[in-house]
Amino acid sequence: MNLAVLDRPIETVRLVLRLVSEADLDGLFSVHGDDEVTRFIPSITWACREDAVAWLVRNAAVHAEGRARRWAIVEKGSERRIGDCMLFNFDEGSSRAELGFVIGRKDWGKGLMREAAQALIATGFEALGLRRIEAFADPLNVGSDRLLRRLGFAHEGLLRQRSVMKGEVKDSNVYGLLRAEWAQARSV
């Protein structure tokens, strides 16, 4: 799997997705520094610059190992960082990866994450040749459930007590999107 194809920026009508860098940290602080926004993601809510830098270091490590790519979602024109998204847990033998995303509260309900995720999904299926993209979401995360279904993901079940996140045992809804389903939905 040639992950280098993921290192180029991805453009949509309103957004640019580019690999996250230190230059994005100040802009992403309003996203990752908000307890309500980070409620359903595994990383801690940033309280200081050191938290942001530690997050970036962890991302750089999984990037270097070929396990993930994370993009800052940047609003065209303003250069405002509104969130980030990622493809991770690449499984080359199964042509599969996972999708993750977070967007700042200020931008909820504007369709921006849907736009970013659609571009990322297209990149995964077209540039990487993935056969399947998966996503996992807390059953209480109504926004993610709604977004994943709008993106064409099928709800495939519930994994009880799947993970421990921020000290709490969590269930996870499982979602899957197949390349054939995505291609069919795009042709309609």
C-alpha positions in Angstrom: 0.0 0.0 0.0 1.6 3.2 -1.2 0.8 5.7 1.6 2.8 8.4 0.0 -0.2 9.2 -2.2 -1.9 10.4 1.0 0.8 13.1 1.7 -0.6 15.6 -0.8 -3.3 18.1 0.2 -6.9 17.1 -0.6 -9.1 20.0 -1.8 -12.9 20.3 -1.7 -15.1 23.2 -2.5 -14.7 24.9 0.9 -11.8 23.0 2.5 -8.2 21.9 2.2 -7.1 18.8 4.0 -3.3 18.8 4.6 -1.2 16.6 6.8 -1.2 18.0 10.3 1.9 19.9 11.3 3.1 22.1 14.2 1.8 25.1 12.4 -1.8 23.7 12.9 -1.6 23.4 16.7 -2.7 26.9 17.7 -5.6 26.7 15.3 -6.6 23.2 16.5 -6.5 24.3 20.1 -10.2 25.5 20.0 -11.1 22.0 18.8 -9.0 19.8 21.0 -9.2 22.1 24.0 -13.0 21.8 24.3 -14.3 19.1 26.6 -17.6 18.8 24.7 -15.8 18.3 21.4 -13.3 15.7 22.7 -15.9 13.9 24.8 -16.0 10.9 22.4 -12.4 10.8 21.2 -9.6 8.8 22.9 -7.1 11.7 23.3 -7.2 14.0 26.2 -8.6 17.5 26.0 -5.7 19.9 25.5 -5.1 22.1 28.5 -1.8 23.6 27.4 0.6 23.8 24.5 2.5 20.7 25.8 -0.6 18.6 25.4 -0.8 19.7 21.8 2.8 19.0 21.1 2.6 15.5 22.7 -0.4 14.8 20.4 1.6 15.9 17.4 4.5 13.7 18.4 2.2 10.7 18.7 0.8 11.4 15.3 4.2 11.8 13.7 5.2 8.4 15.2 2.2 6.5 13.7 2.7 8.4 10.4 6.4 7.3 10.3 5.4 3.7 11.0 2.8 3.8 8.2 -0.1 3.1 10.5 -2.0 6.4 10.0 -2.3 9.7 8.2 -4.0 12.7 9.9 -5.1 15.8 8.1 -5.8 19.3 9.5 -9.1 20.5 8.0 -8.5 24.1 6.9 -11.2 26.4 5.7 -10.3 27.9 2.3 -9.8 31.7 2.3 -9.6 32.1 6.1 -7.0 29.4 6.7 -8.9 28.6 9.9 -8.3 25.1 11.3 -11.8 23.7 11.9 -10.9 20.1 12.9 -8.9 17.1 11.7 -9.6 13.7 10.2 -7.6 10.6 9.7 -7.3 7.2 8.0 -5.6 4.7 10.3 -5.1 1.1 11.2 -4.3 0.3 7.6 -4.6 -3.4 6.8 -2.9 -3.9 3.5 -3.8 -7.6 3.2 -7.5 -6.9 3.7 -7.4 -3.5 1.8 -9.0 -1.9 4.8 -8.6 1.2 7.0 -10.5 3.1 9.7 -11.8 6.6 9.5 -11.7 9.1 12.4 -12.7 12.7 12.6 -13.3 15.7 14.9 -14.6 19.2 14.2 -14.9 22.2 16.4 -18.2 23.1 18.0 -18.4 26.4 16.1 -18.7 24.4 12.9 -21.2 21.7 13.9 -24.1 21.4 11.5 -22.6 23.2 8.6 -21.8 20.1 6.5 -18.1 20.8 6.7 -17.1 17.4 8.2 -19.3 15.6 5.7 -17.4 17.4 2.9 -14.0 16.6 4.4 -15.0 13.0 5.1 -16.3 12.5 1.6 -13.0 13.7 0.1 -11.0 11.4 2.5 -13.2 8.4 1.6 -12.7 9.1 -2.1 -9.0 9.3 -1.6 -9.0 6.0 0.4 -10.9 4.1 -2.2 -9.4 5.7 -5.4 -5.8 6.5 -4.4 -5.2 3.6 -2.0 -7.5 1.1 -3.6 -9.1 0.3 -0.3 -12.0 -2.2 -0.4 -13.5 -1.3 3.0 -13.4 1.7 5.4 -14.6 1.2 8.9 -15.5 3.6 11.7 -16.3 3.2 15.4 -18.4 5.6 17.4 -19.7 5.7 20.9 -23.5 4.9 20.9 -24.1 8.2 22.7 -22.4 10.2 19.9 -25.5 11.0 17.8 -23.7 13.4 15.6 -21.2 10.8 14.4 -23.9 8.3 13.9 -25.8 10.7 11.7 -22.8 11.7 9.7 -21.6 8.1 9.1 -25.0 7.1 7.9 -25.2 10.1 5.6 -21.8 9.2 4.2 -23.3 5.8 3.3 -21.8 3.7 6.1 -23.9 0.7 7.2 -24.3 0.2 11.0 -23.0 -3.3 11.4 -23.4 -3.8 15.2 -22.4 -3.0 18.7 -19.2 -4.1 20.3 -19.9 -4.1 24.0 -17.2 -2.8 26.3 -14.8 -2.5 23.4 -12.5 0.1 24.9 -11.4 2.1 27.8 -11.4 5.8 27.0 -10.4 8.4 29.5 -10.8 5.9 32.3 -14.3 4.7 31.3 -15.3 1.4 29.7 -17.1 2.2 26.4 -19.3 0.4 23.9 -18.7 1.1 20.2 -21.1 1.1 17.3 -19.4 -0.5 14.2 -19.9 1.0 10.8 -18.6 -0.2 7.4 -18.5 1.2 3.9 -17.5 -0.9 0.9 -15.9 0.5 -2.2 -18.7 -1.0 -4.3 -21.4 0.6 -2.2 -19.6 4.0 -2.3 -19.1 3.8 -6.1 -22.8 2.9 -6.6 -24.0 5.8 -4.4 -21.8 8.2 -6.3 -23.3 7.1 -9.6 -26.9 7.8 -8.6 
